[in-house]
Amino acid sequence: MIKHRPLILSSMTLYWVLSGCSLQASRSVAAVDQAPAIVSPDAEVHVQIPARPFPTETLYSLLTAEIAGSRAQYDLALGNYVQQARETRDPQVAERATLIARYVSNYPTALEMAKLWANEAPHNQDALANASLAHLQLGQLHEAFDYSRRLLDEGGEPLFQNIAASAASIEDDARNRLLDDFRQELERHPEDEQLLVGTGILLQQNGEYDKAMQQVHKTLKLHPRSIPAAILEANLLHQLKRDQEAITKMANLLEFYPENTSLRQQYARILTRYDMALAQEQFSILSQQLPANGDMLLSLGIIALERRDLETAHNAFEELLNRDQHIATAHYYLGRMAEASNDLQEAIIHYLQVNGGNDFLSATLQLLDIFVRQEDFLSAEQHMNRVRLRYPDQSEALYVLHGQTLIKHEHLQQAEQVLNEGLANFPTSTRLLFTRAMLNNERQRLPATERDLRQILKQDSDNVAALNSLGYILADSTQRYSEAYELLEKALQLKPDDAAIIDSMGWLHYRTGKYPDALNLLRQAYEAAPNAEIGAHLGEVLWVIGDKEEARRIWREAQQREPDSDTIRETLDRLKADL
């Protein structure tokens, strides 16, 4: 692990800039969370004879950089430091440039300056650590490893674990080469904890869980209280389906290291799969141990909501709003809670404040659903117009969602208006055409339905959804069985395992009196997707051929799976059957 040492900044920084004297300061390679201190241009300046004099132009440039930094003009400060580091090749100047580049997240420049720093001060641990980190941040893991290897030789603490953890996203060949680097270095340092754990992480990423576990056991034998090894062991136990062992081991380890938040986070995450109450307890502790970490508080709120601990959930989400952390997500969950308690006005207020992020679409749909349920069609339209203006690239999809929501709540006339408007703006949209076709089919407008589906197939002759839908509609509502067969046969060629298409073809055989073929296909479809619609079809064929008990069994089973579906009831009414 990286040691987090404070960034020590001399009050004599300006004096160093003017004099060129050596500045001995401890530097951390941890992520910089504040600007490198740069003294005020109004500070008292004590000028002495330089130990290593710079040209006047260099001194002026560095002084300008310091003043720019004091005014938060970091681009100017960095530009001057980089220029002077290149010209003077002074390690202190390169060090300063490295820290500023890291602060402004200019990783390529940080890498260039860190390498210059390390080249001019090859035994400086901070230079080597920063060069290793800069390569790591740019995904150059082999080079990062090389600098960490040099850092280890100089007695510093390398970044081997971080490098290994970053290898999850690289190609297998590159990871195996990195694994070879780790193994070779282990021959030189067989008891180094970071090398041991890093090797285990790479083996885990390769899917070699047993070998990785052997590496963990070797590490724990040498370092019995190694937190990184314990966390890796827990991950491996989870991947080996041995979560209870992982939970026990981590609980025991937390007794020794109750303040270790990394260990507790891993413990809490595994617990979410087995014991939500205990997981909530752990995230509650973490939110106290890490009061500035909004992720812990968000996790606490979500788990509490899942457990119906509404007071804890509400307090957690409100606290996130007070801290200005995860604002959109907090409003989304507060909206859900208000909606669940039927406080729709409060829900609307929260949903309207979800302005982005992963929950934006869900909040948009929930808000739309509320307006439609209230039959406030004007508010629904205004809301969707605002969203379309903000996200014009999603306008087509938003028309589809608006229409589908209206259809779901059986406001078919309003749905038709929305879909027509959408198609006026996107006349070739297959999604809008298909949605309107299904709406027309529900309203028993066969010519309009067929027209939209044919338009889709004109644009995309292999559109499976249109082929299947039109084939089924022709089989169910007309006697144009030859056309239906051609459409469904092509759909099956494109997606031979699709249960919906198999069901449609089975229904066509039933409609043409080919009961054995129909029964065979419908059984196949129901086995793949035992939903109410396919169950209704299979039950009807069984009923008609006289196997009424089997038909009732299928209908009961399908109805139990989808108790809110009307399909089974409508089939029973039409056949004058009973369960």
Disulfide bonds with the S-S distance in Angstrom:
none
